[in-house]
Amino acid sequence: MSDLVVHTLAGGWGMSSLSPFCLKLETYLRIVDLPFQKIVDATPFSGPKGKAPWIEHEGKKIGDSGFIIEYLESRFGCDPNAALSASERAVACAMRRLIEENLYWTMVYDRWMVENNWRSFRDVVLGKVPAPIRQLIAPLARRGVRRQLKGHGIGLHSQDEIHAIGRKDIGAIADFLGDKPFVMGATASEIDAIAYAFLANIMNVPIDSPVKDLALKHKNLVDFIARIQTRYFA
Ligand SMILES: N[C@@H](CCC(=O)N[C@@H](CS)C(=O)NCC(=O)O)C(=O)O
């Protein structure tokens, strides 16, 4: 059994994890073919940074998907970005920030703040929390997320503005992917784990949003998700 323990948040609606950062790490591990044990936590708070995912390995606890990947690369020598040039790495880094630091928050808004979506999402995202406690913590958790959205800045915009921001990001990803099989070209690299995890969490879940509607119109994005699923999750 692998001594790499990955703490993640629950899946649902056919997704291995409804946390895109957790799904990113799991996809990355599948791309580089590193075995791991998966522990599904009820909340993200037990990790060293109070967020999921986090890992335990050789007595160390490491939080943050980006730092975890850096650790895995230095400890196990995996490097799916090895074939990329310096300028390709720069583009992949910018694309990562677009997805994780901007598009992500439009997804959070749609799940937590849009009333109809929240009603179905809360029972799935808090599914591992016992039902009576869930009733109590759901509004508190939602208040915390509202604060995060405001702190980020995106929560200060109107719904239409937030959706316009998300749609612009989707358009940029679709245009950059073009007709390539993977984001940076012929082979999968780290950015594919990121793009897949976030796009699938927008496109393949029953959360209504104009951001999702636009993404589903891009056949290359739909095909990209199917490609990653077939290759790494079959
Ligand atoms: N930069 C972190 C972000 C992780 C993150 O935001 N995880 C979310 C779940 S998708 C979380 O744990 N949120 C709980 C919170 O912010 O309180 C990473 O790359 O791992």
The ligand as an SDF file (V2000), in Angstrom:
LIG
                    3D

 20 19  0  0  0  0  0  0  0  0999 V2000
   -4.5940   27.1760   -3.0020 N   0  0  0  0  0  0  0  0  0  0  0  0
   -5.2540   26.0250   -2.4360 C   0  0  0  0  0  0  0  0  0  0  0  0
   -6.7490   26.2200   -2.4860 C   0  0  0  0  0  0  0  0  0  0  0  0
   -7.5080   25.0790   -1.8240 C   0  0  0  0  0  0  0  0  0  0  0  0
   -8.9650   25.4140   -1.5930 C   0  0  0  0  0  0  0  0  0  0  0  0
   -9.4030   26.5850   -1.6940 O   0  0  0  0  0  0  0  0  0  0  0  0
   -9.7340   24.3980   -1.2510 N   0  0  0  0  0  0  0  0  0  0  0  0
  -11.1210   24.6060   -0.9280 C   0  0  0  0  0  0  0  0  0  0  0  0
  -11.9470   23.4250   -1.4010 C   0  0  0  0  0  0  0  0  0  0  0  0
  -12.0750   23.4700   -3.1700 S   0  0  0  0  0  0  0  0  0  0  0  0
  -11.2510   24.6880    0.5700 C   0  0  0  0  0  0  0  0  0  0  0  0
  -10.6930   23.8910    1.2770 O   0  0  0  0  0  0  0  0  0  0  0  0
  -12.0200   25.6640    1.0440 N   0  0  0  0  0  0  0  0  0  0  0  0
  -12.3310   25.7820    2.4400 C   0  0  0  0  0  0  0  0  0  0  0  0
  -12.1840   27.1770    2.9390 C   0  0  0  0  0  0  0  0  0  0  0  0
  -11.6950   28.0430    2.2020 O   0  0  0  0  0  0  0  0  0  0  0  0
  -12.5660   27.3920    4.0770 O   0  0  0  0  0  0  0  0  0  0  0  0
   -4.8130   24.7770   -3.1880 C   0  0  0  0  0  0  0  0  0  0  0  0
   -4.2740   24.8980   -4.3100 O   0  0  0  0  0  0  0  0  0  0  0  0
   -4.9330   23.6760   -2.6410 O   0  0  0  0  0  0  0  0  0  0  0  0
  1  2  1  0
  2  3  1  0
  2 18  1  0
  3  4  1  0
  4  5  1  0
  5  6  2  0
  5  7  1  0
  7  8  1  0
  8  9  1  0
  8 11  1  0
  9 10  1  0
 11 12  2  0
 11 13  1  0
 13 14  1  0
 14 15  1  0
 15 16  2  0
 15 17  1  0
 18 19  2  0
 18 20  1  0
M  END
$$$$
